[in-house]
């Protein structure tokens, strides 16, 4: 370990900067990976929980009222269900035509789904960027170090 640190300390400032950048991006990557792992595991648990509630419920209005009582819920499927029920009820109340209510309900549910999907995917852009650029940064540091060693 002392050898590696002495190599880094004796290298040029450019190579040291490359080491620092690669070290920091490695820490950021691992933090994102762990955070995503926890978030995806939680989302899967919420999915299973809602599927159990939905499949065990024979009364959809009863399920709606039991879910809507806990509006602070972070369960995405529950939010989609609540928005779907609310939109459908409002559309049916204003216009008794099912051809009007169903597309409106579907659209409202898709908006919530899209927001939830985007929340799950946003940090993955950083992982992809780090993963695709880090080899080139490392290669740059290697080439710079070799050029510096020859001079």
C-alpha positions as a LaTeX table, in Angstrom:
\begin{tabular}{lrrr}
\hline
Residue & $x$ (\AA) & $y$ (\AA) & $z$ (\AA) \\
\hline
Unk1 & 0.00 & 0.00 & 0.00 \\
Unk2 & 2.85 & 2.37 & 0.82 \\
Unk3 & 4.32 & 1.66 & $-2.61$ \\
Unk4 & 1.13 & 2.73 & $-4.36$ \\
Unk5 & 0.90 & 5.93 & $-2.32$ \\
Unk6 & 4.56 & 6.75 & $-3.00$ \\
Unk7 & 3.97 & 6.19 & $-6.73$ \\
Unk8 & 0.99 & 8.53 & $-6.68$ \\
Unk9 & 2.88 & 11.16 & $-4.69$ \\
Unk10 & 5.87 & 11.02 & $-7.03$ \\
Unk11 & 3.76 & 11.26 & $-10.17$ \\
Unk12 & 2.97 & 14.48 & $-12.01$ \\
Unk13 & 0.09 & 16.73 & $-11.00$ \\
Unk14 & $-1.94$ & 15.59 & $-14.03$ \\
Unk15 & $-1.67$ & 11.93 & $-13.04$ \\
Unk16 & $-2.54$ & 12.80 & $-9.44$ \\
Unk17 & $-5.65$ & 14.64 & $-10.68$ \\
Unk18 & $-6.61$ & 11.58 & $-12.74$ \\
Unk19 & $-6.27$ & 9.39 & $-9.64$ \\
Unk20 & $-8.42$ & 11.78 & $-7.61$ \\
Unk21 & $-11.09$ & 11.97 & $-10.33$ \\
Unk22 & $-11.21$ & 8.19 & $-10.70$ \\
Unk23 & $-11.31$ & 7.69 & $-6.93$ \\
Unk24 & $-14.16$ & 10.19 & $-6.48$ \\
Unk25 & $-16.18$ & 8.77 & $-9.36$ \\
Unk26 & $-15.69$ & 5.30 & $-7.90$ \\
Unk27 & $-17.11$ & 6.46 & $-4.56$ \\
Unk28 & $-20.01$ & 8.21 & $-6.30$ \\
Unk29 & $-20.72$ & 5.09 & $-8.37$ \\
Unk30 & $-20.80$ & 2.82 & $-5.34$ \\
Unk31 & $-23.02$ & 5.25 & $-3.45$ \\
Unk32 & $-25.47$ & 5.33 & $-6.39$ \\
Unk33 & $-25.38$ & 1.55 & $-6.76$ \\
Unk34 & $-26.16$ & 1.00 & $-3.09$ \\
Unk35 & $-28.86$ & 3.69 & $-3.08$ \\
Unk36 & $-30.50$ & 2.22 & $-6.21$ \\
Unk37 & $-30.31$ & $-1.29$ & $-4.76$ \\
Unk38 & $-32.13$ & $-0.15$ & $-1.62$ \\
Unk39 & $-34.70$ & 1.83 & $-3.62$ \\
Unk40 & $-35.41$ & $-1.02$ & $-6.06$ \\
Unk41 & $-35.74$ & $-3.50$ & $-3.20$ \\
Unk42 & $-38.22$ & $-1.15$ & $-1.48$ \\
Unk43 & $-40.16$ & $-0.71$ & $-4.74$ \\
Unk44 & $-40.35$ & $-4.49$ & $-5.17$ \\
Unk45 & $-41.65$ & $-4.88$ & $-1.60$ \\
Unk46 & $-44.29$ & $-2.20$ & $-2.26$ \\
Unk47 & $-45.28$ & $-4.00$ & $-5.47$ \\
Unk48 & $-45.75$ & $-7.30$ & $-3.64$ \\
Unk49 & $-47.66$ & $-5.58$ & $-0.84$ \\
Unk50 & $-50.09$ & $-3.87$ & $-3.21$ \\
Unk51 & $-50.55$ & $-7.01$ & $-5.30$ \\
Unk52 & $-51.52$ & $-8.90$ & $-2.15$ \\
Unk53 & $-53.97$ & $-6.17$ & $-1.12$ \\
Unk54 & $-55.45$ & $-6.00$ & $-4.63$ \\
Unk55 & $-55.77$ & $-9.75$ & $-5.16$ \\
Unk56 & $-57.21$ & $-10.37$ & $-1.69$ \\
Unk57 & $-59.77$ & $-7.58$ & $-2.00$ \\
Unk58 & $-63.16$ & $-8.46$ & $-3.39$ \\
Unk59 & $-64.40$ & $-4.93$ & $-2.85$ \\
Unk60 & $-62.58$ & $-2.26$ & $-4.89$ \\
Unk61 & $-64.35$ & 0.69 & $-3.22$ \\
Unk62 & $-63.33$ & $-0.78$ & 0.14 \\
Unk63 & $-59.74$ & $-1.12$ & $-1.05$ \\
Unk64 & $-59.87$ & 2.46 & $-2.32$ \\
Unk65 & $-61.08$ & 3.80 & 1.02 \\
Unk66 & $-58.51$ & 1.80 & 2.98 \\
Unk67 & $-55.70$ & 3.10 & 0.78 \\
Unk68 & $-56.91$ & 6.68 & 0.56 \\
Unk69 & $-56.97$ & 6.90 & 4.36 \\
Unk70 & $-53.17$ & 6.72 & 4.26 \\
Unk71 & $-52.48$ & 9.43 & 1.69 \\
Unk72 & $-48.91$ & 9.83 & 2.91 \\
Unk73 & $-48.12$ & 6.46 & 1.34 \\
Unk74 & $-45.12$ & 6.31 & $-0.97$ \\
Unk75 & $-46.32$ & 3.15 & $-2.70$ \\
Unk76 & $-46.42$ & 4.00 & $-6.40$ \\
Unk77 & $-49.00$ & 1.36 & $-7.27$ \\
Unk78 & $-51.30$ & 2.68 & $-4.58$ \\
Unk79 & $-50.92$ & 6.18 & $-6.02$ \\
Unk80 & $-51.71$ & 4.89 & $-9.51$ \\
Unk81 & $-54.76$ & 3.06 & $-8.16$ \\
Unk82 & $-56.01$ & 6.12 & $-6.25$ \\
Unk83 & $-55.49$ & 8.47 & $-9.22$ \\
Unk84 & $-57.21$ & 5.97 & $-11.51$ \\
Unk85 & $-60.22$ & 5.65 & $-9.21$ \\
Unk86 & $-60.46$ & 9.40 & $-8.61$ \\
Unk87 & $-60.21$ & 10.22 & $-12.31$ \\
Unk88 & $-62.71$ & 7.54 & $-13.28$ \\
Unk89 & $-65.23$ & 8.68 & $-10.64$ \\
Unk90 & $-64.91$ & 12.34 & $-11.66$ \\
Unk91 & $-65.19$ & 11.52 & $-15.36$ \\
Unk92 & $-68.25$ & 9.32 & $-14.79$ \\
Unk93 & $-69.85$ & 11.98 & $-12.59$ \\
Unk94 & $-69.44$ & 14.68 & $-15.23$ \\
Unk95 & $-70.16$ & 12.48 & $-18.24$ \\
Unk96 & $-71.73$ & 9.02 & $-18.01$ \\
Unk97 & $-70.02$ & 7.89 & $-21.22$ \\
Unk98 & $-67.43$ & 5.09 & $-20.65$ \\
Unk99 & $-65.74$ & 6.01 & $-23.94$ \\
Unk100 & $-64.90$ & 9.33 & $-22.29$ \\
Unk101 & $-63.95$ & 8.05 & $-18.82$ \\
Unk102 & $-61.64$ & 5.16 & $-19.69$ \\
Unk103 & $-59.08$ & 7.01 & $-21.89$ \\
Unk104 & $-58.98$ & 9.86 & $-19.37$ \\
Unk105 & $-58.35$ & 7.41 & $-16.54$ \\
Unk106 & $-55.67$ & 5.60 & $-18.51$ \\
Unk107 & $-53.89$ & 8.88 & $-19.28$ \\
Unk108 & $-53.96$ & 9.98 & $-15.62$ \\
Unk109 & $-52.55$ & 6.64 & $-14.49$ \\
Unk110 & $-49.81$ & 6.76 & $-17.16$ \\
Unk111 & $-48.69$ & 10.18 & $-15.92$ \\
Unk112 & $-48.11$ & 8.84 & $-12.41$ \\
Unk113 & $-46.38$ & 5.75 & $-13.82$ \\
Unk114 & $-44.08$ & 7.91 & $-15.97$ \\
Unk115 & $-43.12$ & 10.08 & $-12.99$ \\
Unk116 & $-42.35$ & 7.01 & $-10.89$ \\
Unk117 & $-40.30$ & 5.43 & $-13.68$ \\
Unk118 & $-38.36$ & 8.64 & $-14.17$ \\
Unk119 & $-37.63$ & 8.78 & $-10.42$ \\
Unk120 & $-36.21$ & 5.25 & $-10.61$ \\
Unk121 & $-34.13$ & 5.94 & $-13.73$ \\
Unk122 & $-32.70$ & 9.44 & $-13.17$ \\
Unk123 & $-29.48$ & 8.52 & $-11.30$ \\
Unk124 & $-28.74$ & 5.73 & $-13.75$ \\
Unk125 & $-27.64$ & 8.38 & $-16.27$ \\
Unk126 & $-24.78$ & 9.29 & $-13.92$ \\
Unk127 & $-23.74$ & 5.67 & $-13.61$ \\
Unk128 & $-23.77$ & 5.26 & $-17.38$ \\
Unk129 & $-21.73$ & 8.44 & $-17.87$ \\
Unk130 & $-19.16$ & 7.47 & $-15.25$ \\
Unk131 & $-18.95$ & 3.93 & $-16.60$ \\
Unk132 & $-18.39$ & 5.05 & $-20.17$ \\
Unk133 & $-15.90$ & 7.86 & $-19.50$ \\
Unk134 & $-13.77$ & 6.42 & $-16.70$ \\
Unk135 & $-11.74$ & 4.06 & $-18.94$ \\
Unk136 & $-10.75$ & 7.01 & $-21.13$ \\
Unk137 & $-9.79$ & 9.12 & $-18.12$ \\
Unk138 & $-7.70$ & 6.22 & $-16.82$ \\
Unk139 & $-6.11$ & 5.71 & $-20.22$ \\
Unk140 & $-5.29$ & 9.42 & $-20.39$ \\
Unk141 & $-3.56$ & 9.19 & $-16.99$ \\
Unk142 & $-1.62$ & 6.12 & $-18.10$ \\
Unk143 & $-0.45$ & 7.71 & $-21.33$ \\
Unk144 & 0.44 & 10.93 & $-19.53$ \\
Unk145 & 2.43 & 8.97 & $-16.95$ \\
Unk146 & 4.31 & 7.03 & $-19.65$ \\
Unk147 & 5.13 & 10.22 & $-21.55$ \\
Unk148 & 6.29 & 11.83 & $-18.31$ \\
Unk149 & 8.45 & 8.75 & $-17.50$ \\
Unk150 & 10.16 & 8.89 & $-20.91$ \\
Unk151 & 10.92 & 12.58 & $-20.61$ \\
\hline
\end{tabular}
